[in-house]
Amino acid sequence: MNANRVFAWRKLYQDASLSAVSAGEQVVPASDLAEAMKQIRELRRLLGKKTMEVEILREAVEYGRAKKLIARSPLLPGDDR
């Protein structure tokens, strides 16, 4: 491997680290970042699941209310119910 390539890679690595620090942002280890991303994916999955549950329950409540209103409607003379 060429020594110039290693020096170029090291310079790029150092420049990237300095740019993160100079931007005033915290630098976190890659393992922490990966763990946080995994947790975000899991939370998004759970949020989607709960959203689906809420939609199903709303539809069930609407269906139940409609059925309740139909059951309580008075019979009019001439209805064959």
mmCIF file of the N, C-alpha and C atoms, coordinates in Angstrom:
data_MODEL
# 
_entry.id   MODEL 
# 
loop_
_atom_site.group_PDB 
_atom_site.id 
_atom_site.type_symbol 
_atom_site.label_atom_id 
_atom_site.label_alt_id 
_atom_site.label_comp_id 
_atom_site.label_asym_id 
_atom_site.label_entity_id 
_atom_site.label_seq_id 
_atom_site.pdbx_PDB_ins_code 
_atom_site.Cartn_x 
_atom_site.Cartn_y 
_atom_site.Cartn_z 
_atom_site.occupancy 
_atom_site.B_iso_or_equiv 
_atom_site.pdbx_formal_charge 
_atom_site.auth_seq_id 
_atom_site.auth_comp_id 
_atom_site.auth_asym_id 
_atom_site.auth_atom_id 
_atom_site.pdbx_PDB_model_num 
ATOM 1   N N  . MET A 1 1  ? 0.850   -1.171 0.000  1.00 0.00 ? 1  MET A N  1 
ATOM 2   C CA . MET A 1 1  ? 0.000   0.000  0.000  1.00 0.00 ? 1  MET A CA 1 
ATOM 3   C C  . MET A 1 1  ? 0.901   1.240  0.000  1.00 0.00 ? 1  MET A C  1 
ATOM 4   N N  . ASN A 1 2  ? 0.488   2.196  -0.737 1.00 0.00 ? 2  ASN A N  1 
ATOM 5   C CA . ASN A 1 2  ? 1.255   3.419  -0.888 1.00 0.00 ? 2  ASN A CA 1 
ATOM 6   C C  . ASN A 1 2  ? 1.106   4.295  0.364  1.00 0.00 ? 2  ASN A C  1 
ATOM 7   N N  . ALA A 1 3  ? 2.210   4.827  0.842  1.00 0.00 ? 3  ALA A N  1 
ATOM 8   C CA . ALA A 1 3  ? 2.206   5.668  2.046  1.00 0.00 ? 3  ALA A CA 1 
ATOM 9   C C  . ALA A 1 3  ? 1.414   6.950  1.814  1.00 0.00 ? 3  ALA A C  1 
ATOM 10  N N  . ASN A 1 4  ? 1.456   7.478  0.610  1.00 0.00 ? 4  ASN A N  1 
ATOM 11  C CA . ASN A 1 4  ? 0.696   8.699  0.318  1.00 0.00 ? 4  ASN A CA 1 
ATOM 12  C C  . ASN A 1 4  ? -0.798  8.488  0.509  1.00 0.00 ? 4  ASN A C  1 
ATOM 13  N N  . ARG A 1 5  ? -1.261  7.298  0.133  1.00 0.00 ? 5  ARG A N  1 
ATOM 14  C CA . ARG A 1 5  ? -2.683  6.996  0.298  1.00 0.00 ? 5  ARG A CA 1 
ATOM 15  C C  . ARG A 1 5  ? -3.066  6.974  1.778  1.00 0.00 ? 5  ARG A C  1 
ATOM 16  N N  . VAL A 1 6  ? -2.220  6.364  2.605  1.00 0.00 ? 6  VAL A N  1 
ATOM 17  C CA . VAL A 1 6  ? -2.487  6.301  4.048  1.00 0.00 ? 6  VAL A CA 1 
ATOM 18  C C  . VAL A 1 6  ? -2.515  7.711  4.629  1.00 0.00 ? 6  VAL A C  1 
ATOM 19  N N  . PHE A 1 7  ? -1.568  8.547  4.253  1.00 0.00 ? 7  PHE A N  1 
ATOM 20  C CA . PHE A 1 7  ? -1.552  9.922  4.749  1.00 0.00 ? 7  PHE A CA 1 
ATOM 21  C C  . PHE A 1 7  ? -2.788  10.695 4.283  1.00 0.00 ? 7  PHE A C  1 
ATOM 22  N N  . ALA A 1 8  ? -3.206  10.454 3.055  1.00 0.00 ? 8  ALA A N  1 
ATOM 23  C CA . ALA A 1 8  ? -4.400  11.133 2.540  1.00 0.00 ? 8  ALA A CA 1 
ATOM 24  C C  . ALA A 1 8  ? -5.633  10.702 3.321  1.00 0.00 ? 8  ALA A C  1 
ATOM 25  N N  . TRP A 1 9  ? -5.736  9.395  3.609  1.00 0.00 ? 9  TRP A N  1 
ATOM 26  C CA . TRP A 1 9  ? -6.880  8.898  4.389  1.00 0.00 ? 9  TRP A CA 1 
ATOM 27  C C  . TRP A 1 9  ? -6.871  9.493  5.794  1.00 0.00 ? 9  TRP A C  1 
ATOM 28  N N  . ARG A 1 10 ? -5.661  9.550  6.402  1.00 0.00 ? 10 ARG A N  1 
ATOM 29  C CA . ARG A 1 10 ? -5.560  10.092 7.751  1.00 0.00 ? 10 ARG A CA 1 
ATOM 30  C C  . ARG A 1 10 ? -5.961  11.566 7.761  1.00 0.00 ? 10 ARG A C  1 
ATOM 31  N N  . LYS A 1 11 ? -5.529  12.304 6.762  1.00 0.00 ? 11 LYS A N  1 
ATOM 32  C CA . LYS A 1 11 ? -5.888  13.728 6.669  1.00 0.00 ? 11 LYS A CA 1 
ATOM 33  C C  . LYS A 1 11 ? -7.398  13.894 6.510  1.00 0.00 ? 11 LYS A C  1 
ATOM 34  N N  . LEU A 1 12 ? -8.018  13.075 5.646  1.00 0.00 ? 12 LEU A N  1 
ATOM 35  C CA . LEU A 1 12 ? -9.471  13.139 5.477  1.00 0.00 ? 12 LEU A CA 1 
ATOM 36  C C  . LEU A 1 12 ? -10.187 12.810 6.781  1.00 0.00 ? 12 LEU A C  1 
ATOM 37  N N  . TYR A 1 13 ? -9.695  11.806 7.499  1.00 0.00 ? 13 TYR A N  1 
ATOM 38  C CA . TYR A 1 13 ? -10.293 11.410 8.775  1.00 0.00 ? 13 TYR A CA 1 
ATOM 39  C C  . TYR A 1 13 ? -10.199 12.555 9.782  1.00 0.00 ? 13 TYR A C  1 
ATOM 40  N N  . GLN A 1 14 ? -9.018  13.164 9.877  1.00 0.00 ? 14 GLN A N  1 
ATOM 41  C CA . GLN A 1 14 ? -8.829  14.259 10.827 1.00 0.00 ? 14 GLN A CA 1 
ATOM 42  C C  . GLN A 1 14 ? -9.667  15.480 10.441 1.00 0.00 ? 14 GLN A C  1 
ATOM 43  N N  . ASP A 1 15 ? -9.739  15.773 9.168  1.00 0.00 ? 15 ASP A N  1 
ATOM 44  C CA . ASP A 1 15 ? -10.542 16.915 8.721  1.00 0.00 ? 15 ASP A CA 1 
ATOM 45  C C  . ASP A 1 15 ? -12.015 16.714 9.048  1.00 0.00 ? 15 ASP A C  1 
ATOM 46  N N  . ALA A 1 16 ? -12.489 15.496 8.879  1.00 0.00 ? 16 ALA A N  1 
ATOM 47  C CA . ALA A 1 16 ? -13.895 15.198 9.184  1.00 0.00 ? 16 ALA A CA 1 
ATOM 48  C C  . ALA A 1 16 ? -14.151 15.337 10.670 1.00 0.00 ? 16 ALA A C  1 
ATOM 49  N N  . SER A 1 17 ? -13.203 14.878 11.527 1.00 0.00 ? 17 SER A N  1 
ATOM 50  C CA . SER A 1 17 ? -13.388 15.002 12.969 1.00 0.00 ? 17 SER A CA 1 
ATOM 51  C C  . SER A 1 17 ? -13.387 16.453 13.392 1.00 0.00 ? 17 SER A C  1 
ATOM 52  N N  . LEU A 1 18 ? -12.494 17.228 12.804 1.00 0.00 ? 18 LEU A N  1 
ATOM 53  C CA . LEU A 1 18 ? -12.421 18.638 13.174 1.00 0.00 ? 18 LEU A CA 1 
ATOM 54  C C  . LEU A 1 18 ? -13.649 19.402 12.711 1.00 0.00 ? 18 LEU A C  1 
ATOM 55  N N  . SER A 1 19 ? -14.199 19.031 11.585 1.00 0.00 ? 19 SER A N  1 
ATOM 56  C CA . SER A 1 19 ? -15.385 19.746 11.111 1.00 0.00 ? 19 SER A CA 1 
ATOM 57  C C  . SER A 1 19 ? -16.572 19.488 12.024 1.00 0.00 ? 19 SER A C  1 
ATOM 58  N N  . ALA A 1 20 ? -16.672 18.282 12.592 1.00 0.00 ? 20 ALA A N  1 
ATOM 59  C CA . ALA A 1 20 ? -17.766 17.993 13.521 1.00 0.00 ? 20 ALA A CA 1 
ATOM 60  C C  . ALA A 1 20 ? -17.591 18.798 14.799 1.00 0.00 ? 20 ALA A C  1 
ATOM 61  N N  . VAL A 1 21 ? -16.360 18.895 15.280 1.00 0.00 ? 21 VAL A N  1 
ATOM 62  C CA . VAL A 1 21 ? -16.104 19.636 16.509 1.00 0.00 ? 21 VAL A CA 1 
ATOM 63  C C  . VAL A 1 21 ? -16.255 21.136 16.271 1.00 0.00 ? 21 VAL A C  1 
ATOM 64  N N  . SER A 1 22 ? -15.788 21.616 15.132 1.00 0.00 ? 22 SER A N  1 
ATOM 65  C CA . SER A 1 22 ? -15.882 23.051 14.867 1.00 0.00 ? 22 SER A CA 1 
ATOM 66  C C  . SER A 1 22 ? -17.323 23.494 14.644 1.00 0.00 ? 22 SER A C  1 
ATOM 67  N N  . ALA A 1 23 ? -18.196 22.569 14.280 1.00 0.00 ? 23 ALA A N  1 
ATOM 68  C CA . ALA A 1 23 ? -19.600 22.916 14.089 1.00 0.00 ? 23 ALA A CA 1 
ATOM 69  C C  . ALA A 1 23 ? -20.324 23.055 15.417 1.00 0.00 ? 23 ALA A C  1 
ATOM 70  N N  . GLY A 1 24 ? -19.644 22.709 16.514 1.00 0.00 ? 24 GLY A N  1 
ATOM 71  C CA . GLY A 1 24 ? -20.249 22.836 17.830 1.00 0.00 ? 24 GLY A CA 1 
ATOM 72  C C  . GLY A 1 24 ? -21.166 21.683 18.179 1.00 0.00 ? 24 GLY A C  1 
ATOM 73  N N  . GLU A 1 25 ? -21.068 20.593 17.444 1.00 0.00 ? 25 GLU A N  1 
ATOM 74  C CA . GLU A 1 25 ? -21.915 19.433 17.703 1.00 0.00 ? 25 GLU A CA 1 
ATOM 75  C C  . GLU A 1 25 ? -21.138 18.408 18.513 1.00 0.00 ? 25 GLU A C  1 
ATOM 76  N N  . GLN A 1 26 ? -21.875 17.597 19.258 1.00 0.00 ? 26 GLN A N  1 
ATOM 77  C CA . GLN A 1 26 ? -21.230 16.533 20.006 1.00 0.00 ? 26 GLN A CA 1 
ATOM 78  C C  . GLN A 1 26 ? -20.871 15.400 19.065 1.00 0.00 ? 26 GLN A C  1 
ATOM 79  N N  . VAL A 1 27 ? -19.739 14.787 19.327 1.00 0.00 ? 27 VAL A N  1 
ATOM 80  C CA . VAL A 1 27 ? -19.311 13.633 18.551 1.00 0.00 ? 27 VAL A CA 1 
ATOM 81  C C  . VAL A 1 27 ? -19.629 12.400 19.380 1.00 0.00 ? 27 VAL A C  1 
ATOM 82  N N  . VAL A 1 28 ? -20.372 11.466 18.804 1.00 0.00 ? 28 VAL A N  1 
ATOM 83  C CA . VAL A 1 28 ? -20.738 10.246 19.515 1.00 0.00 ? 28 VAL A CA 1 
ATOM 84  C C  . VAL A 1 28 ? -20.097 9.053  18.818 1.00 0.00 ? 28 VAL A C  1 
ATOM 85  N N  . PRO A 1 29 ? -19.819 8.010  19.578 1.00 0.00 ? 29 PRO A N  1 
ATOM 86  C CA . PRO A 1 29 ? -19.261 6.806  18.959 1.00 0.00 ? 29 PRO A CA 1 
ATOM 87  C C  . PRO A 1 29 ? -20.256 6.180  17.987 1.00 0.00 ? 29 PRO A C  1 
ATOM 88  N N  . ALA A 1 30 ? -19.720 5.480  17.002 1.00 0.00 ? 30 ALA A N  1 
ATOM 89  C CA . ALA A 1 30 ? -20.566 4.850  15.985 1.00 0.00 ? 30 ALA A CA 1 
ATOM 90  C C  . ALA A 1 30 ? -21.505 3.828  16.607 1.00 0.00 ? 30 ALA A C  1 
ATOM 91  N N  . SER A 1 31 ? -21.057 3.140  17.668 1.00 0.00 ? 31 SER A N  1 
ATOM 92  C CA . SER A 1 31 ? -21.920 2.140  18.310 1.00 0.00 ? 31 SER A CA 1 
ATOM 93  C C  . SER A 1 31 ? -23.136 2.805  18.955 1.00 0.00 ? 31 SER A C  1 
ATOM 94  N N  . ASP A 1 32 ? -22.924 3.975  19.571 1.00 0.00 ? 32 ASP A N  1 
ATOM 95  C CA . ASP A 1 32 ? -24.052 4.703  20.164 1.00 0.00 ? 32 ASP A CA 1 
ATOM 96  C C  . ASP A 1 32 ? -25.021 5.176  19.089 1.00 0.00 ? 32 ASP A C  1 
ATOM 97  N N  . LEU A 1 33 ? -24.466 5.640  17.982 1.00 0.00 ? 33 LEU A N  1 
ATOM 98  C CA . LEU A 1 33 ? -25.310 6.087  16.875 1.00 0.00 ? 33 LEU A CA 1 
ATOM 99  C C  . LEU A 1 33 ? -26.128 4.924  16.321 1.00 0.00 ? 33 LEU A C  1 
ATOM 100 N N  . ALA A 1 34 ? -25.493 3.770  16.140 1.00 0.00 ? 34 ALA A N  1 
ATOM 101 C CA . ALA A 1 34 ? -26.199 2.594  15.626 1.00 0.00 ? 34 ALA A CA 1 
ATOM 102 C C  . ALA A 1 34 ? -27.296 2.161  16.587 1.00 0.00 ? 34 ALA A C  1 
ATOM 103 N N  . GLU A 1 35 ? -27.004 2.207  17.882 1.00 0.00 ? 35 GLU A N  1 
ATOM 104 C CA . GLU A 1 35 ? -28.008 1.830  18.884 1.00 0.00 ? 35 GLU A CA 1 
ATOM 105 C C  . GLU A 1 35 ? -29.186 2.803  18.870 1.00 0.00 ? 35 GLU A C  1 
ATOM 106 N N  . ALA A 1 36 ? -28.893 4.085  18.745 1.00 0.00 ? 36 ALA A N  1 
ATOM 107 C CA . ALA A 1 36 ? -29.958 5.091  18.692 1.00 0.00 ? 36 ALA A CA 1 
ATOM 108 C C  . ALA A 1 36 ? -30.813 4.914  17.439 1.00 0.00 ? 36 ALA A C  1 
ATOM 109 N N  . MET A 1 37 ? -30.178 4.638  16.311 1.00 0.00 ? 37 MET A N  1 
ATOM 110 C CA . MET A 1 37 ? -30.930 4.421  15.070 1.00 0.00 ? 37 MET A CA 1 
ATOM 111 C C  . MET A 1 37 ? -31.815 3.180  15.184 1.00 0.00 ? 37 MET A C  1 
ATOM 112 N N  . LYS A 1 38 ? -31.296 2.136  15.826 1.00 0.00 ? 38 LYS A N  1 
ATOM 113 C CA . LYS A 1 38 ? -32.083 0.914  16.031 1.00 0.00 ? 38 LYS A CA 1 
ATOM 114 C C  . LYS A 1 38 ? -33.302 1.216  16.904 1.00 0.00 ? 38 LYS A C  1 
ATOM 115 N N  . GLN A 1 39 ? -33.092 2.002  17.950 1.00 0.00 ? 39 GLN A N  1 
ATOM 116 C CA . GLN A 1 39 ? -34.197 2.363  18.839 1.00 0.00 ? 39 GLN A CA 1 
ATOM 117 C C  . GLN A 1 39 ? -35.226 3.222  18.102 1.00 0.00 ? 39 GLN A C  1 
ATOM 118 N N  . ILE A 1 40 ? -34.777 4.116  17.254 1.00 0.00 ? 40 ILE A N  1 
ATOM 119 C CA . ILE A 1 40 ? -35.696 4.947  16.468 1.00 0.00 ? 40 ILE A CA 1 
ATOM 120 C C  . ILE A 1 40 ? -36.540 4.078  15.552 1.00 0.00 ? 40 ILE A C  1 
ATOM 121 N N  . ARG A 1 41 ? -35.909 3.096  14.886 1.00 0.00 ? 41 ARG A N  1 
ATOM 122 C CA . ARG A 1 41 ? -36.667 2.190  14.012 1.00 0.00 ? 41 ARG A CA 1 
ATOM 123 C C  . ARG A 1 41 ? -37.720 1.421  14.797 1.00 0.00 ? 41 ARG A C  1 
ATOM 124 N N  . GLU A 1 42 ? -37.341 0.942  15.993 1.00 0.00 ? 42 GLU A N  1 
ATOM 125 C CA . GLU A 1 42 ? -38.279 0.191  16.826 1.00 0.00 ? 42 GLU A CA 1 
ATOM 126 C C  . GLU A 1 42 ? -39.436 1.082  17.280 1.00 0.00 ? 42 GLU A C  1 
ATOM 127 N N  . LEU A 1 43 ? -39.135 2.310  17.672 1.00 0.00 ? 43 LEU A N  1 
ATOM 128 C CA . LEU A 1 43 ? -40.188 3.231  18.107 1.00 0.00 ? 43 LEU A CA 1 
ATOM 129 C C  . LEU A 1 43 ? -41.124 3.593  16.959 1.00 0.00 ? 43 LEU A C  1 
ATOM 130 N N  . ARG A 1 44 ? -40.577 3.765  15.760 1.00 0.00 ? 44 ARG A N  1 
ATOM 131 C CA . ARG A 1 44 ? -41.428 4.036  14.599 1.00 0.00 ? 44 ARG A CA 1 
ATOM 132 C C  . ARG A 1 44 ? -42.332 2.848  14.304 1.00 0.00 ? 44 ARG A C  1 
ATOM 133 N N  . ARG A 1 45 ? -41.786 1.628  14.450 1.00 0.00 ? 45 ARG A N  1 
ATOM 134 C CA . ARG A 1 45 ? -42.589 0.428  14.219 1.00 0.00 ? 45 ARG A CA 1 
ATOM 135 C C  . ARG A 1 45 ? -43.734 0.365  15.230 1.00 0.00 ? 45 ARG A C  1 
ATOM 136 N N  . LEU A 1 46 ? -43.419 0.617  16.504 1.00 0.00 ? 46 LEU A N  1 
ATOM 137 C CA . LEU A 1 46 ? -44.454 0.591  17.537 1.00 0.00 ? 46 LEU A CA 1 
ATOM 138 C C  . LEU A 1 46 ? -45.493 1.688  17.319 1.00 0.00 ? 46 LEU A C  1 
ATOM 139 N N  . LEU A 1 47 ? -45.042 2.862  16.890 1.00 0.00 ? 47 LEU A N  1 
ATOM 140 C CA . LEU A 1 47 ? -45.975 3.953  16.608 1.00 0.00 ? 47 LEU A CA 1 
ATOM 141 C C  . LEU A 1 47 ? -46.925 3.572  15.484 1.00 0.00 ? 47 LEU A C  1 
ATOM 142 N N  . GLY A 1 48 ? -46.404 2.952  14.447 1.00 0.00 ? 48 GLY A N  1 
ATOM 143 C CA . GLY A 1 48 ? -47.249 2.496  13.346 1.00 0.00 ? 48 GLY A CA 1 
ATOM 144 C C  . GLY A 1 48 ? -48.259 1.468  13.808 1.00 0.00 ? 48 GLY A C  1 
ATOM 145 N N  . LYS A 1 49 ? -47.811 0.553  14.675 1.00 0.00 ? 49 LYS A N  1 
ATOM 146 C CA . LYS A 1 49 ? -48.707 -0.482 15.197 1.00 0.00 ? 49 LYS A CA 1 
ATOM 147 C C  . LYS A 1 49 ? -49.829 0.145  16.032 1.00 0.00 ? 49 LYS A C  1 
ATOM 148 N N  . LYS A 1 50 ? -49.469 1.086  16.894 1.00 0.00 ? 50 LYS A N  1 
ATOM 149 C CA . LYS A 1 50 ? -50.476 1.748  17.735 1.00 0.00 ? 50 LYS A CA 1 
ATOM 150 C C  . LYS A 1 50 ? -51.432 2.590  16.893 1.00 0.00 ? 50 LYS A C  1 
ATOM 151 N N  . THR A 1 51 ? -50.928 3.217  15.851 1.00 0.00 ? 51 THR A N  1 
ATOM 152 C CA . THR A 1 51 ? -51.785 3.993  14.959 1.00 0.00 ? 51 THR A CA 1 
ATOM 153 C C  . THR A 1 51 ? -52.817 3.096  14.300 1.00 0.00 ? 51 THR A C  1 
ATOM 154 N N  . MET A 1 52 ? -52.385 1.914  13.869 1.00 0.00 ? 52 MET A N  1 
ATOM 155 C CA . MET A 1 52 ? -53.316 0.955  13.267 1.00 0.00 ? 52 MET A CA 1 
ATOM 156 C C  . MET A 1 52 ? -54.372 0.524  14.280 1.00 0.00 ? 52 MET A C  1 
ATOM 157 N N  . GLU A 1 53 ? -53.953 0.272  15.528 1.00 0.00 ? 53 GLU A N  1 
ATOM 158 C CA . GLU A 1 53 ? -54.903 -0.127 16.565 1.00 0.00 ? 53 GLU A CA 1 
ATOM 159 C C  . GLU A 1 53 ? -55.941 0.966  16.794 1.00 0.00 ? 53 GLU A C  1 
ATOM 160 N N  . VAL A 1 54 ? -55.507 2.210  16.837 1.00 0.00 ? 54 VAL A N  1 
ATOM 161 C CA . VAL A 1 54 ? -56.424 3.335  17.048 1.00 0.00 ? 54 VAL A CA 1 
ATOM 162 C C  . VAL A 1 54 ? -57.429 3.417  15.906 1.00 0.00 ? 54 VAL A C  1 
ATOM 163 N N  . GLU A 1 55 ? -56.962 3.267  14.671 1.00 0.00 ? 55 GLU A N  1 
ATOM 164 C CA . GLU A 1 55 ? -57.865 3.323  13.515 1.00 0.00 ? 55 GLU A CA 1 
ATOM 165 C C  . GLU A 1 55 ? -58.898 2.202  13.578 1.00 0.00 ? 55 GLU A C  1 
ATOM 166 N N  . ILE A 1 56 ? -58.454 1.003  13.933 1.00 0.00 ? 56 ILE A N  1 
ATOM 167 C CA . ILE A 1 56 ? -59.384 -0.130 14.028 1.00 0.00 ? 56 ILE A CA 1 
ATOM 168 C C  . ILE A 1 56 ? -60.417 0.131  15.114 1.00 0.00 ? 56 ILE A C  1 
ATOM 169 N N  . LEU A 1 57 ? -59.980 0.638  16.265 1.00 0.00 ? 57 LEU A N  1 
ATOM 170 C CA . LEU A 1 57 ? -60.918 0.917  17.353 1.00 0.00 ? 57 LEU A CA 1 
ATOM 171 C C  . LEU A 1 57 ? -61.886 2.042  16.989 1.00 0.00 ? 57 LEU A C  1 
ATOM 172 N N  . ARG A 1 58 ? -61.414 3.059  16.283 1.00 0.00 ? 58 ARG A N  1 
ATOM 173 C CA . ARG A 1 58 ? -62.321 4.134  15.847 1.00 0.00 ? 58 ARG A CA 1 
ATOM 174 C C  . ARG A 1 58 ? -63.393 3.586  14.921 1.00 0.00 ? 58 ARG A C  1 
ATOM 175 N N  . GLU A 1 59 ? -62.979 2.736  13.977 1.00 0.00 ? 59 GLU A N  1 
ATOM 176 C CA . GLU A 1 59 ? -63.956 2.145  13.063 1.00 0.00 ? 59 GLU A CA 1 
ATOM 177 C C  . GLU A 1 59 ? -64.949 1.271  13.817 1.00 0.00 ? 59 GLU A C  1 
ATOM 178 N N  . ALA A 1 60 ? -64.475 0.537  14.825 1.00 0.00 ? 60 ALA A N  1 
ATOM 179 C CA . ALA A 1 60 ? -65.367 -0.308 15.614 1.00 0.00 ? 60 ALA A CA 1 
ATOM 180 C C  . ALA A 1 60 ? -66.370 0.541  16.391 1.00 0.00 ? 60 ALA A C  1 
ATOM 181 N N  . VAL A 1 61 ? -65.911 1.653  16.946 1.00 0.00 ? 61 VAL A N  1 
ATOM 182 C CA . VAL A 1 61 ? -66.809 2.540  17.692 1.00 0.00 ? 61 VAL A CA 1 
ATOM 183 C C  . VAL A 1 61 ? -67.848 3.147  16.755 1.00 0.00 ? 61 VAL A C  1 
ATOM 184 N N  . GLU A 1 62 ? -67.417 3.598  15.580 1.00 0.00 ? 62 GLU A N  1 
ATOM 185 C CA . GLU A 1 62 ? -68.364 4.157  14.612 1.00 0.00 ? 62 GLU A CA 1 
ATOM 186 C C  . GLU A 1 62 ? -69.389 3.109  14.195 1.00 0.00 ? 62 GLU A C  1 
ATOM 187 N N  . TYR A 1 63 ? -68.936 1.896  13.952 1.00 0.00 ? 63 TYR A N  1 
ATOM 188 C CA . TYR A 1 63 ? -69.838 0.819  13.557 1.00 0.00 ? 63 TYR A CA 1 
ATOM 189 C C  . TYR A 1 63 ? -70.818 0.515  14.682 1.00 0.00 ? 63 TYR A C  1 
ATOM 190 N N  . GLY A 1 64 ? -70.308 0.473  15.919 1.00 0.00 ? 64 GLY A N  1 
ATOM 191 C CA . GLY A 1 64 ? -71.171 0.201  17.069 1.00 0.00 ? 64 GLY A CA 1 
ATOM 192 C C  . GLY A 1 64 ? -72.202 1.294  17.280 1.00 0.00 ? 64 GLY A C  1 
ATOM 193 N N  . ARG A 1 65 ? -71.798 2.537  17.123 1.00 0.00 ? 65 ARG A N  1 
ATOM 194 C CA . ARG A 1 65 ? -72.741 3.648  17.282 1.00 0.00 ? 65 ARG A CA 1 
ATOM 195 C C  . ARG A 1 65 ? -73.811 3.612  16.200 1.00 0.00 ? 65 ARG A C  1 
ATOM 196 N N  . ALA A 1 66 ? -73.415 3.313  14.977 1.00 0.00 ? 66 ALA A N  1 
ATOM 197 C CA . ALA A 1 66 ? -74.388 3.243  13.883 1.00 0.00 ? 66 ALA A CA 1 
ATOM 198 C C  . ALA A 1 66 ? -75.375 2.110  14.128 1.00 0.00 ? 66 ALA A C  1 
ATOM 199 N N  . LYS A 1 67 ? -74.879 0.993  14.593 1.00 0.00 ? 67 LYS A N  1 
ATOM 200 C CA . LYS A 1 67 ? -75.751 -0.150 14.861 1.00 0.00 ? 67 LYS A CA 1 
ATOM 201 C C  . LYS A 1 67 ? -76.697 0.167  16.017 1.00 0.00 ? 67 LYS A C  1 
ATOM 202 N N  . LYS A 1 68 ? -76.193 0.882  17.015 1.00 0.00 ? 68 LYS A N  1 
ATOM 203 C CA . LYS A 1 68 ? -77.001 1.259  18.170 1.00 0.00 ? 68 LYS A CA 1 
ATOM 204 C C  . LYS A 1 68 ? -78.119 2.211  17.742 1.00 0.00 ? 68 LYS A C  1 
ATOM 205 N N  . LEU A 1 69 ? -77.801 3.161  16.864 1.00 0.00 ? 69 LEU A N  1 
ATOM 206 C CA . LEU A 1 69 ? -78.815 4.097  16.383 1.00 0.00 ? 69 LEU A CA 1 
ATOM 207 C C  . LEU A 1 69 ? -79.874 3.376  15.563 1.00 0.00 ? 69 LEU A C  1 
ATOM 208 N N  . ILE A 1 70 ? -79.473 2.417  14.766 1.00 0.00 ? 70 ILE A N  1 
ATOM 209 C CA . ILE A 1 70 ? -80.436 1.648  13.967 1.00 0.00 ? 70 ILE A CA 1 
ATOM 210 C C  . ILE A 1 70 ? -81.331 0.830  14.881 1.00 0.00 ? 70 ILE A C  1 
ATOM 211 N N  . ALA A 1 71 ? -80.764 0.239  15.922 1.00 0.00 ? 71 ALA A N  1 
ATOM 212 C CA . ALA A 1 71 ? -81.538 -0.585 16.845 1.00 0.00 ? 71 ALA A CA 1 
ATOM 213 C C  . ALA A 1 71 ? -82.525 0.259  17.644 1.00 0.00 ? 71 ALA A C  1 
ATOM 214 N N  . ARG A 1 72 ? -82.206 1.509  17.911 1.00 0.00 ? 72 ARG A N  1 
ATOM 215 C CA . ARG A 1 72 ? -83.077 2.372  18.703 1.00 0.00 ? 72 ARG A CA 1 
ATOM 216 C C  . ARG A 1 72 ? -84.090 3.135  17.861 1.00 0.00 ? 72 ARG A C  1 
ATOM 217 N N  . SER A 1 73 ? -83.992 3.066  16.551 1.00 0.00 ? 73 SER A N  1 
ATOM 218 C CA . SER A 1 73 ? -84.924 3.839  15.732 1.00 0.00 ? 73 SER A CA 1 
ATOM 219 C C  . SER A 1 73 ? -86.345 3.297  15.927 1.00 0.00 ? 73 SER A C  1 
ATOM 220 N N  . PRO A 1 74 ? -87.298 4.199  16.118 1.00 0.00 ? 74 PRO A N  1 
ATOM 221 C CA . PRO A 1 74 ? -88.678 3.752  16.366 1.00 0.00 ? 74 PRO A CA 1 
ATOM 222 C C  . PRO A 1 74 ? -89.297 3.153  15.104 1.00 0.00 ? 74 PRO A C  1 
ATOM 223 N N  . LEU A 1 75 ? -90.174 2.212  15.337 1.00 0.00 ? 75 LEU A N  1 
ATOM 224 C CA . LEU A 1 75 ? -90.898 1.611  14.214 1.00 0.00 ? 75 LEU A CA 1 
ATOM 225 C C  . LEU A 1 75 ? -92.040 2.538  13.830 1.00 0.00 ? 75 LEU A C  1 
ATOM 226 N N  . LEU A 1 76 ? -92.113 2.854  12.605 1.00 0.00 ? 76 LEU A N  1 
ATOM 227 C CA . LEU A 1 76 ? -93.183 3.700  12.111 1.00 0.00 ? 76 LEU A CA 1 
ATOM 228 C C  . LEU A 1 76 ? -94.323 2.813  11.630 1.00 0.00 ? 76 LEU A C  1 
ATOM 229 N N  . PRO A 1 77 ? -95.538 3.318  11.695 1.00 0.00 ? 77 PRO A N  1 
ATOM 230 C CA . PRO A 1 77 ? -96.645 2.511  11.196 1.00 0.00 ? 77 PRO A CA 1 
ATOM 231 C C  . PRO A 1 77 ? -96.418 2.186  9.720  1.00 0.00 ? 77 PRO A C  1 
ATOM 232 N N  . GLY A 1 78 ? -96.621 0.946  9.384  1.00 0.00 ? 78 GLY A N  1 
ATOM 233 C CA . GLY A 1 78 ? -96.446 0.519  8.002  1.00 0.00 ? 78 GLY A CA 1 
ATOM 234 C C  . GLY A 1 78 ? -95.079 -0.093 7.748  1.00 0.00 ? 78 GLY A C  1 
ATOM 235 N N  . ASP A 1 79 ? -94.166 -0.005 8.720  1.00 0.00 ? 79 ASP A N  1 
ATOM 236 C CA . ASP A 1 79 ? -92.867 -0.664 8.561  1.00 0.00 ? 79 ASP A CA 1 
ATOM 237 C C  . ASP A 1 79 ? -93.045 -2.150 8.811  1.00 0.00 ? 79 ASP A C  1 
ATOM 238 N N  . ASP A 1 80 ? -92.362 -2.938 8.036  1.00 0.00 ? 80 ASP A N  1 
ATOM 239 C CA . ASP A 1 80 ? -92.485 -4.394 8.168  1.00 0.00 ? 80 ASP A CA 1 
ATOM 240 C C  . ASP A 1 80 ? -91.337 -4.970 8.991  1.00 0.00 ? 80 ASP A C  1 
ATOM 241 N N  . ARG A 1 81 ? -90.916 -4.319 9.977  1.00 0.00 ? 81 ARG A N  1 
ATOM 242 C CA . ARG A 1 81 ? -89.801 -4.828 10.795 1.00 0.00 ? 81 ARG A CA 1 
ATOM 243 C C  . ARG A 1 81 ? -90.291 -5.711 11.887 1.00 0.00 ? 81 ARG A C  1 
# 
